[in-house]
Amino acid sequence: MKKLLFLLLPALAILHSCASAQQPDLGKVVDGYLVNVDEQGVILQGYDPVSLRQGVETKGDAQFQSTYKGAIYYFASAENKAAFDANPATYEPEYGGYCAYGVSVGRLAPIELWTYDTTYQHRNIYQHNQKAVNGWKKDVPGNDAKAKEAWTKFQQQFVKKG
């Protein structure tokens, strides 16, 4: 019995760390918005949303920043900042920058930038991992409808009414 427990403890520790790693301080509300931001309030891991929309992963620079719906966005250039400021909704990630598939199944999950997709209604959709990408693609309109419904519930759960 001691041997079995000795073997199981490391496995349980790994599972626990993976589970907690999947939910890093999710459910942040900033200025009345539920957003997936880091400790400094930066969204998209500091990458430039204008560059991402152009198909290029470019790290933003803190000297070029804007705040929109509770999140700080970094840009690679003054031109990209100006483009964002002129129409931020074009570049804003769906579901506060959380995994779209995760939201559709009732979970808040972080995103990976490589999952970025604008093919559905030209919206900025991100996923957590390949499993989420695959799940989302099985029924994009259906998953989006579920995500919209769940997002409303998340807003009610996390965003305190003033």
MDAnalysis code that builds the backbone (N, CA, C; Angstrom):
import MDAnalysis as mda
import numpy as np

u = mda.Universe.empty(486, n_residues=162, atom_resindex=np.repeat(np.arange(162), 3), trajectory=True)
u.add_TopologyAttr("name", ["N", "CA", "C"] * 162)
u.add_TopologyAttr("resid", np.arange(1, 163))
u.add_TopologyAttr("resname", ["MET", "LYS", "LYS", "LEU", "LEU", "PHE", "LEU", "LEU", "LEU", "PRO", "ALA", "LEU", "ALA", "ILE", "LEU", "HIS", "SER", "CYS", "ALA", "SER", "ALA", "GLN", "GLN", "PRO", "ASP", "LEU", "GLY", "LYS", "VAL", "VAL", "ASP", "GLY", "TYR", "LEU", "VAL", "ASN", "VAL", "ASP", "GLU", "GLN", "GLY", "VAL", "ILE", "LEU", "GLN", "GLY", "TYR", "ASP", "PRO", "VAL", "SER", "LEU", "ARG", "GLN", "GLY", "VAL", "GLU", "THR", "LYS", "GLY", "ASP", "ALA", "GLN", "PHE", "GLN", "SER", "THR", "TYR", "LYS", "GLY", "ALA", "ILE", "TYR", "TYR", "PHE", "ALA", "SER", "ALA", "GLU", "ASN", "LYS", "ALA", "ALA", "PHE", "ASP", "ALA", "ASN", "PRO", "ALA", "THR", "TYR", "GLU", "PRO", "GLU", "TYR", "GLY", "GLY", "TYR", "CYS", "ALA", "TYR", "GLY", "VAL", "SER", "VAL", "GLY", "ARG", "LEU", "ALA", "PRO", "ILE", "GLU", "LEU", "TRP", "THR", "TYR", "ASP", "THR", "THR", "TYR", "GLN", "HIS", "ARG", "ASN", "ILE", "TYR", "GLN", "HIS", "ASN", "GLN", "LYS", "ALA", "VAL", "ASN", "GLY", "TRP", "LYS", "LYS", "ASP", "VAL", "PRO", "GLY", "ASN", "ASP", "ALA", "LYS", "ALA", "LYS", "GLU", "ALA", "TRP", "THR", "LYS", "PHE", "GLN", "GLN", "GLN", "PHE", "VAL", "LYS", "LYS", "GLY"])
u.atoms.positions = np.array([
    [0.821, -1.194, 0.000],
    [0.000, 0.000, 0.000],
    [0.868, 1.261, 0.000],
    [1.946, 1.256, 0.809],
    [2.833, 2.410, 0.840],
    [3.485, 2.632, -0.513],
    [3.844, 1.523, -1.200],
    [4.451, 1.655, -2.525],
    [3.474, 2.305, -3.504],
    [2.212, 1.877, -3.454],
    [1.202, 2.433, -4.345],
    [1.021, 3.927, -4.076],
    [0.929, 4.287, -2.820],
    [0.798, 5.689, -2.454],
    [2.030, 6.477, -2.892],
    [3.205, 5.899, -2.714],
    [4.463, 6.526, -3.123],
    [4.469, 6.794, -4.630],
    [3.895, 5.873, -5.404],
    [3.838, 6.031, -6.855],
    [2.758, 7.023, -7.277],
    [1.652, 7.066, -6.540],
    [0.539, 7.930, -6.935],
    [0.750, 9.402, -6.575],
    [1.460, 9.681, -5.501],
    [1.633, 11.065, -5.070],
    [2.264, 11.968, -6.136],
    [3.355, 11.546, -6.787],
    [3.902, 12.410, -7.848],
    [2.905, 12.631, -8.992],
    [2.167, 11.590, -9.358],
    [1.185, 11.729, -10.436],
    [0.092, 12.713, -10.044],
    [-0.380, 12.639, -8.803],
    [-1.400, 13.571, -8.331],
    [-0.876, 15.000, -8.291],
    [0.356, 15.160, -7.902],
    [0.956, 16.500, -7.868],
    [1.034, 17.091, -9.274],
    [1.396, 16.277, -10.240],
    [1.472, 16.741, -11.633],
    [0.090, 17.129, -12.131],
    [-0.915, 16.291, -11.870],
    [-2.277, 16.598, -12.294],
    [-2.761, 17.894, -11.664],
    [-2.490, 18.075, -10.380],
    [-2.916, 19.291, -9.710],
    [-2.250, 20.520, -10.315],
    [-0.965, 20.442, -10.603],
    [-0.272, 21.600, -11.175],
    [-0.767, 21.897, -12.578],
    [-1.088, 20.873, -13.353],
    [-1.624, 21.092, -14.698],
    [-3.003, 21.733, -14.620],
    [-3.830, 21.260, -13.711],
    [-5.169, 21.814, -13.575],
    [-5.105, 23.271, -13.156],
    [-4.238, 23.582, -12.216],
    [-4.146, 24.971, -11.782],
    [-3.470, 25.827, -12.846],
    [-2.584, 25.247, -13.640],
    [-1.933, 26.004, -14.716],
    [-2.936, 26.381, -15.800],
    [-3.991, 25.593, -15.964],
    [-4.980, 25.895, -16.994],
    [-5.859, 27.083, -16.612],
    [-5.932, 27.438, -15.362],
    [-6.814, 28.505, -14.908],
    [-6.026, 29.620, -14.210],
    [-5.086, 30.280, -14.887],
    [-4.279, 31.305, -14.218],
    [-5.057, 32.599, -14.016],
    [-5.549, 32.827, -12.814],
    [-6.214, 34.064, -12.437],
    [-7.241, 34.508, -13.473],
    [-8.123, 33.604, -13.839],
    [-9.149, 33.929, -14.824],
    [-10.329, 34.596, -14.127],
    [-11.129, 35.291, -14.884],
    [-12.273, 35.976, -14.317],
    [-11.951, 37.376, -13.829],
    [-10.954, 38.018, -14.448],
    [-10.598, 39.392, -14.059],
    [-11.616, 40.375, -14.626],
    [-12.024, 41.286, -13.770],
    [-12.903, 42.365, -14.200],
    [-12.128, 43.663, -14.042],
    [-12.010, 44.391, -15.145],
    [-11.302, 45.668, -15.140],
    [-12.241, 46.710, -15.746],
    [-12.476, 47.768, -14.992],
    [-13.360, 48.850, -15.449],
    [-14.719, 48.337, -15.928],
    [-15.216, 47.294, -15.283],
    [-16.530, 46.758, -15.622],
    [-16.557, 45.771, -16.777],
    [-15.386, 45.329, -17.223],
    [-15.302, 44.366, -18.329],
    [-14.577, 43.106, -17.871],
    [-15.098, 41.969, -18.257],
    [-14.447, 40.687, -18.005],
    [-13.430, 40.480, -19.118],
    [-12.134, 40.469, -18.755],
    [-11.075, 40.399, -19.761],
    [-9.944, 39.474, -19.319],
    [-9.349, 38.827, -20.281],
    [-8.217, 37.928, -20.062],
    [-6.931, 38.741, -20.194],
    [-6.540, 39.369, -19.086],
    [-5.349, 40.215, -19.074],
    [-4.342, 39.690, -18.063],
    [-3.090, 40.122, -18.224],
    [-2.053, 39.721, -17.266],
    [-2.090, 40.640, -16.040],
    [-1.118, 40.489, -15.168],
    [-1.073, 41.247, -13.920],
    [-1.003, 42.759, -14.146],
    [-0.464, 43.179, -15.275],
    [-0.363, 44.600, -15.588],
    [-1.591, 45.115, -16.353],
    [-2.534, 44.227, -16.653],
    [-3.738, 44.617, -17.383],
    [-3.607, 44.531, -18.887],
    [-2.530, 43.885, -19.367],
    [-2.256, 43.789, -20.804],
    [-2.926, 42.541, -21.380],
    [-3.596, 42.720, -22.487],
    [-4.298, 41.630, -23.171],
    [-3.437, 41.083, -24.312],
    [-3.772, 39.931, -24.795],
    [-3.111, 39.275, -25.941],
    [-1.613, 39.064, -25.709],
    [-1.257, 38.874, -24.434],
    [0.135, 38.581, -24.069],
    [1.095, 39.652, -24.576],
    [0.542, 40.868, -24.770],
    [1.366, 41.990, -25.208],
    [1.594, 42.055, -26.706],
    [0.943, 41.190, -27.464],
    [1.113, 41.219, -28.919],
    [0.198, 42.270, -29.537],
    [0.633, 42.800, -30.642],
    [-0.062, 43.865, -31.360],
    [-1.281, 43.281, -32.092],
    [-2.507, 43.715, -31.737],
    [-3.697, 43.159, -32.376],
    [-3.830, 43.532, -33.850],
    [-3.268, 44.661, -34.237],
    [-3.319, 45.070, -35.642],
    [-2.417, 44.146, -36.465],
    [-1.230, 43.871, -35.978],
    [-0.330, 42.938, -36.659],
    [-0.949, 41.546, -36.722],
    [-1.560, 41.105, -35.616],
    [-2.205, 39.789, -35.614],
    [-3.271, 39.722, -36.697],
    [-4.049, 40.771, -36.816],
    [-5.110, 40.819, -37.829],
    [-4.513, 40.755, -39.235],
    [-3.282, 41.224, -39.391],
    [-2.589, 41.180, -40.680],
    [-1.855, 39.859, -40.891],
    [-1.977, 38.946, -39.911],
    [-1.373, 37.624, -40.046],
    [0.052, 37.515, -39.543],
    [0.495, 38.498, -38.763],
    [1.863, 38.506, -38.264],
    [1.843, 38.621, -36.744],
    [2.556, 37.726, -36.072],
    [2.679, 37.815, -34.612],
    [3.820, 38.764, -34.288],
    [3.469, 39.990, -33.895],
    [4.463, 40.996, -33.556],
    [4.211, 41.469, -32.132],
    [5.237, 41.395, -31.315],
    [5.138, 41.865, -29.936],
    [4.953, 43.377, -29.960],
    [4.018, 43.858, -29.141],
    [3.798, 45.285, -29.037],
    [4.823, 45.938, -28.127],
    [4.836, 47.250, -28.146],
    [5.755, 48.045, -27.336],
    [4.915, 48.917, -26.401],
    [5.260, 48.939, -25.141],
    [4.490, 49.691, -24.149],
    [4.416, 51.185, -24.456],
    [5.347, 51.708, -25.262],
    [5.281, 53.133, -25.600],
    [4.106, 53.442, -26.518],
    [3.593, 52.412, -27.212],
    [2.415, 52.569, -28.072],
    [1.305, 51.734, -27.461],
    [0.453, 52.359, -26.658],
    [-0.599, 51.585, -26.013],
    [-1.909, 52.340, -25.976],
    [-2.989, 51.568, -25.941],
    [-4.337, 52.112, -25.799],
    [-5.095, 51.215, -24.837],
    [-6.077, 51.790, -24.179],
    [-6.944, 51.017, -23.306],
    [-8.323, 50.973, -23.938],
    [-8.884, 49.767, -23.979],
    [-10.209, 49.580, -24.563],
    [-10.921, 48.479, -23.792],
    [-12.106, 48.786, -23.327],
    [-12.929, 47.841, -22.570],
    [-12.133, 47.135, -21.473],
    [-11.411, 47.914, -20.697],
    [-10.716, 47.388, -19.536],
    [-9.369, 46.750, -19.794],
    [-8.963, 46.628, -21.030],
    [-7.694, 45.965, -21.358],
    [-6.715, 46.952, -21.981],
    [-5.452, 46.776, -21.661],
    [-4.389, 47.570, -22.274],
    [-3.856, 46.790, -23.474],
    [-3.816, 47.447, -24.605],
    [-3.290, 46.866, -25.842],
    [-1.962, 47.527, -26.158],
    [-0.988, 46.717, -26.556],
    [0.309, 47.221, -27.001],
    [0.379, 47.103, -28.525],
    [1.097, 48.049, -29.136],
    [1.227, 48.075, -30.594],
    [2.689, 48.169, -30.990],
    [2.990, 47.689, -32.165],
    [4.363, 47.697, -32.665],
    [4.762, 49.059, -33.208],
    [3.773, 49.899, -33.509],
    [4.084, 51.198, -34.098],
    [2.963, 52.187, -33.801],
    [3.268, 53.471, -34.003],
    [2.263, 54.524, -33.848],
    [1.152, 54.351, -34.884],
    [1.513, 53.877, -36.073],
    [0.519, 53.663, -37.126],
    [-0.486, 52.595, -36.721],
    [0.000, 51.500, -36.119],
    [-0.906, 50.438, -35.682],
    [-1.798, 50.919, -34.542],
    [-1.245, 51.713, -33.655],
    [-2.039, 52.280, -32.562],
    [-3.155, 53.156, -33.139],
    [-2.818, 53.977, -34.117],
    [-3.809, 54.859, -34.738],
    [-4.905, 54.053, -35.430],
    [-4.525, 52.964, -36.099],
    [-5.517, 52.109, -36.760],
    [-6.466, 51.505, -35.728],
    [-5.917, 51.036, -34.615],
    [-6.736, 50.476, -33.542],
    [-7.655, 51.552, -32.960],
    [-7.100, 52.691, -32.638],
    [-7.883, 53.763, -32.020],
    [-9.041, 54.214, -32.914],
    [-8.858, 54.138, -34.230],
    [-9.906, 54.537, -35.172],
    [-11.070, 53.542, -35.186],
    [-10.800, 52.265, -34.895],
    [-11.852, 51.251, -34.930],
    [-11.463, 50.053, -34.066],
    [-11.469, 50.198, -32.739],
    [-10.989, 49.120, -31.866],
    [-11.779, 47.823, -31.971],
    [-13.061, 47.895, -32.279],
    [-13.873, 46.676, -32.368],
    [-13.371, 45.732, -33.466],
    [-12.705, 46.287, -34.476],
    [-12.149, 45.458, -35.552],
    [-11.061, 44.530, -35.024],
    [-10.359, 44.951, -33.992],
    [-9.194, 44.223, -33.495],
    [-9.423, 43.534, -32.145],
    [-10.504, 43.860, -31.485],
    [-10.803, 43.317, -30.161],
    [-11.034, 41.805, -30.238],
    [-10.413, 41.036, -29.346],
    [-10.681, 39.589, -29.343],
    [-12.079, 39.299, -28.794],
    [-12.716, 38.311, -29.382],
    [-14.037, 37.888, -28.900],
    [-13.936, 37.340, -27.487],
    [-15.015, 37.408, -26.789],
    [-15.164, 36.815, -25.452],
    [-14.067, 37.274, -24.491],
    [-13.758, 38.580, -24.559],
    [-12.814, 39.154, -23.620],
    [-11.400, 38.618, -23.739],
    [-11.101, 37.944, -24.838],
    [-9.769, 37.370, -25.020],
    [-9.620, 35.990, -24.395],
    [-10.740, 35.365, -24.042],
    [-10.711, 33.987, -23.534],
    [-10.938, 33.021, -24.683],
    [-10.647, 31.756, -24.437],
    [-10.846, 30.687, -25.418],
    [-12.323, 30.589, -25.793],
    [-12.625, 30.758, -27.070],
    [-14.012, 30.741, -27.541],
    [-14.673, 29.383, -27.286],
    [-13.951, 28.306, -27.570],
    [-14.536, 26.984, -27.342],
    [-14.750, 26.748, -25.849],
    [-13.790, 27.165, -25.041],
    [-13.945, 27.043, -23.597],
    [-15.194, 27.756, -23.118],
    [-15.418, 28.972, -23.604],
    [-16.618, 29.716, -23.227],
    [-17.862, 28.939, -23.661],
    [-17.815, 28.343, -24.856],
    [-18.985, 27.617, -25.361],
    [-19.356, 26.407, -24.510],
    [-18.388, 25.872, -23.776],
    [-18.661, 24.728, -22.901],
    [-18.676, 25.146, -21.427],
    [-18.775, 26.462, -21.186],
    [-18.936, 26.955, -19.834],
    [-17.675, 27.096, -19.013],
    [-16.526, 27.292, -19.673],
    [-15.247, 27.449, -18.956],
    [-14.505, 28.674, -19.468],
    [-13.829, 29.339, -18.562],
    [-12.905, 30.391, -18.963],
    [-11.530, 29.758, -19.053],
    [-10.893, 29.914, -20.191],
    [-9.569, 29.324, -20.392],
    [-8.687, 30.337, -21.114],
    [-7.382, 30.313, -20.829],
    [-6.460, 31.213, -21.528],
    [-6.348, 30.818, -22.997],
    [-5.665, 31.638, -23.746],
    [-5.531, 31.394, -25.188],
    [-4.081, 31.198, -25.588],
    [-3.916, 30.614, -26.754],
    [-2.622, 30.536, -27.438],
    [-2.758, 31.372, -28.709],
    [-1.817, 32.247, -28.960],
    [-1.918, 33.148, -30.114],
    [-1.963, 32.406, -31.443],
    [-1.285, 31.271, -31.542],
    [-1.241, 30.552, -32.820],
    [-2.623, 30.036, -33.230],
    [-3.593, 30.054, -32.336],
    [-4.942, 29.571, -32.671],
    [-5.806, 30.650, -33.301],
    [-5.273, 31.851, -33.450],
    [-6.039, 33.008, -33.947],
    [-6.705, 32.702, -35.276],
    [-7.992, 33.094, -35.370],
    [-8.762, 32.805, -36.576],
    [-9.780, 33.921, -36.806],
    [-9.847, 34.437, -38.020],
    [-10.840, 35.455, -38.370],
    [-11.810, 34.953, -39.436],
    [-11.803, 33.670, -39.726],
    [-12.616, 33.169, -40.832],
    [-14.113, 33.147, -40.529],
    [-14.508, 33.147, -39.264],
    [-15.932, 33.148, -38.940],
    [-16.394, 34.577, -38.700],
    [-17.157, 35.096, -39.623],
    [-17.738, 36.438, -39.552],
    [-16.679, 37.523, -39.329],
    [-15.471, 37.275, -39.761],
    [-14.354, 38.231, -39.639],
    [-14.121, 38.679, -38.197],
    [-14.475, 37.813, -37.245],
    [-14.290, 38.110, -35.828],
    [-12.972, 37.519, -35.346],
    [-12.428, 38.077, -34.288],
    [-11.133, 37.672, -33.746],
    [-11.336, 36.574, -32.711],
    [-11.202, 35.335, -33.147],
    [-11.461, 34.160, -32.322],
    [-10.131, 33.516, -31.938],
    [-9.986, 33.223, -30.659],
    [-8.805, 32.543, -30.137],
    [-9.240, 31.296, -29.386],
    [-8.348, 30.317, -29.325],
    [-8.617, 29.071, -28.600],
    [-7.473, 28.793, -27.629],
    [-7.722, 27.816, -26.769],
    [-6.758, 27.437, -25.736],
    [-5.663, 26.505, -26.275],
    [-6.040, 25.557, -27.112],
    [-5.087, 24.570, -27.621],
    [-5.700, 23.876, -28.848],
    [-5.007, 22.871, -29.368],
    [-5.494, 22.186, -30.569],
    [-6.814, 21.466, -30.318],
    [-6.978, 20.910, -29.142],
    [-8.241, 20.237, -28.804],
    [-9.404, 21.227, -28.883],
    [-9.198, 22.436, -28.387],
    [-10.233, 23.469, -28.454],
    [-10.481, 23.903, -29.895],
    [-9.422, 24.028, -30.681],
    [-9.579, 24.372, -32.102],
    [-10.448, 23.320, -32.786],
    [-10.132, 22.053, -32.552],
    [-10.893, 20.960, -33.173],
    [-12.345, 20.968, -32.719],
    [-12.570, 21.156, -31.421],
    [-13.935, 21.186, -30.896],
    [-14.736, 22.330, -31.483],
    [-14.125, 23.506, -31.576],
    [-14.783, 24.681, -32.136],
    [-15.171, 24.434, -33.589],
    [-14.266, 23.850, -34.364],
    [-14.492, 23.660, -35.801],
    [-15.544, 22.613, -36.115],
    [-15.886, 21.755, -35.147],
    [-16.919, 20.741, -35.394],
    [-18.272, 21.369, -35.694],
    [-18.560, 22.522, -35.101],
    [-19.833, 23.208, -35.313],
    [-19.653, 24.672, -34.945],
    [-19.022, 25.433, -35.822],
    [-18.693, 26.819, -35.502],
    [-19.940, 27.648, -35.180],
    [-20.975, 27.659, -36.027],
    [-22.153, 28.470, -35.677],
    [-22.821, 28.013, -34.372],
    [-22.926, 26.715, -34.179],
    [-23.534, 26.189, -32.950],
    [-22.699, 26.509, -31.723],
    [-21.379, 26.348, -31.837],
    [-20.499, 26.664, -30.718],
    [-20.513, 28.163, -30.418],
    [-20.582, 28.974, -31.459],
    [-20.631, 30.413, -31.247],
    [-21.917, 30.804, -30.530],
    [-23.034, 30.212, -30.905],
    [-24.305, 30.500, -30.230],
    [-24.225, 30.103, -28.754],
    [-23.638, 28.947, -28.478],
    [-23.463, 28.514, -27.079],
    [-22.530, 29.462, -26.334],
    [-21.471, 29.895, -27.010],
    [-20.505, 30.801, -26.383],
    [-21.162, 32.144, -26.054],
    [-21.970, 32.658, -26.950],
    [-22.647, 33.930, -26.691],
    [-23.548, 33.824, -25.462],
    [-24.266, 32.730, -25.365],
    [-25.143, 32.506, -24.217],
    [-24.327, 32.375, -22.925],
    [-23.268, 31.591, -22.978],
    [-22.429, 31.397, -21.797],
    [-21.715, 32.690, -21.420],
    [-21.302, 33.485, -22.417],
    [-20.601, 34.734, -22.145],
    [-21.507, 35.678, -21.342],
    [-22.780, 35.706, -21.686],
    [-23.737, 36.513, -20.928],
    [-23.775, 36.061, -19.472],
    [-23.766, 34.763, -19.247],
    [-23.771, 34.225, -17.879],
    [-22.469, 34.565, -17.147],
    [-21.332, 34.465, -17.830],
    [-20.054, 34.836, -17.220],
    [-20.064, 36.315, -16.831],
    [-20.619, 37.154, -17.699],
    [-20.695, 38.583, -17.388],
    [-21.500, 38.791, -16.105],
    [-22.626, 38.094, -16.001],
    [-23.462, 38.220, -14.803],
    [-22.739, 37.697, -13.574],
    [-21.979, 36.625, -13.734],
    [-21.282, 36.018, -12.609],
    [-20.134, 36.883, -12.092],
    [-19.344, 37.450, -12.994],
    [-18.122, 38.137, -12.597],
    [-18.248, 39.652, -12.488],
    [-19.036, 40.253, -13.355],
    [-19.117, 41.706, -13.386],
    [-20.180, 42.154, -12.380],
    [-19.739, 42.882, -11.391],
    [-20.647, 43.381, -10.357],
    [-21.460, 44.538, -10.926],
    [-22.728, 44.467, -10.728],
    [-23.619, 45.550, -11.176],
    [-23.443, 46.731, -10.226],
    [-23.233, 47.913, -10.809],
    [-22.962, 49.116, -10.046],
    [-24.118, 49.600, -9.281],
])
